[in-house]
Amino acid sequence: ALNCGIVGLPNVGKSTIFSALTSAPAEAANYPFCTIDPNVGIVSVPDSRLQKIVDLIPTEKVIPAIVEFVDIAGLVKGASKGEGLGNKFLANIREVGIIAHVVRCFDDPDVTHVSNTIDPASDIETINIELALADLETVEKRLEKNSKALRSPDKDVKKKAETADLLLKRLQEVLSQGKAARTLDFGNDEKEILKELQLITLKKQIYVANVDEEGIKDGNDYTREVEKIAGEDGVEVVRICGKLEADIAALDSEEEKEMFLSDAGLAESGLSKLIQKAYDTLDLRTFFTAGPKEVRAWTFHKGDTAPKAAGVIHTDFEKGFIKAEVYHCEDLFSYGSEQKVKEAGKLRIEGKEYPVKDGDVMFFKFNV
Ligand code: GDP
């Protein structure tokens, strides 16, 4: 799934961050395949290249890429046992592509903490153990089901069951220690089995350190703790002040927003960084189409070939793909116009095998 679930203990700032993310909703008409759901936010991906393209190729309409965020409430200690909103929570989190794990890194006597102390290390552990326990349950159920197949007279069935058995036992061991399935390496035949299991701890995470205003620029003792753990877990950290982001998001004009940011000593909002990090962690990349009617950023999967990318615009483009005319947006920026890009020999014709690059500007030729 191409979306990012927001999780964290109660009162860490999830809803504050989610509402800041969704305060300027992307124009739904441009994205007909998106889910309409109060817990799902369709968020535009900030990309400075889009404006730079429009400066050189004037157009009527500019459409950014989007990424979905899902507000997943209800994770408390015991969620894996069905406490609180446990079951609904687990069902929702299995559906997302990656997880933004919000960690409280601010003191505020007016905001209660579920365990009464601000302790990022313990909070992160609580959540991650809960997720590992949920996966452990999935794995153990599967082990039980698999045990019948192990005794099958059919050689192929038996062989597959043996592979599964080994894998499931390896998973059982790490998960029961509260560690993520992500920490293991898997063979190709194992990956097939993993797909069906939909393990939560196989999903990549981003740690979101939610700080107060004093902590934005240089962080604080809490964020340093989060960064240390993130280093060990191989996870990236985005520092953000949810409250400030919510205030900024409520402002009307871009000028006001920029003034607010520079007053806080920031070049870029934490929200922008979070959106870009989520997009990147989902292995999503951007190509552009550019013309006088519309300049648009489109999303493809890292590694996709030209026909696949064309299919993002329309399935007919993929089916009838002939070739693509391609140049890189950096060439446009350095040469100053499409005409000069052509004259410099930087416009290429690419075929079906071409792996699209982030920042390509593309024009597709296809049969109808
Ligand atoms: P959730 O339960 O994780 O969704 O948390 P909320 O977003 O509802 O936030 C809980 C409380 O913490 C609210 O009163 C927020 O105003 C407050 N809060 C959120 N972010 C910050 C922050 O960065 N600093 C401070 N001081 N309070 C915050």
Boltz pocket constraint, residues with backbone or C-beta under 6 A from the ligand:
constraints:
  - pocket:
      binder: B
      contacts: [[A, 8], [A, 9], [A, 10], [A, 11], [A, 12], [A, 13], [A, 14], [A, 15], [A, 16], [A, 17], [A, 106], [A, 107], [A, 108], [A, 111], [A, 210], [A, 211], [A, 212], [A, 213], [A, 240], [A, 241], [A, 242], [A, 243], [A, 244]]
      max_distance: 6.0
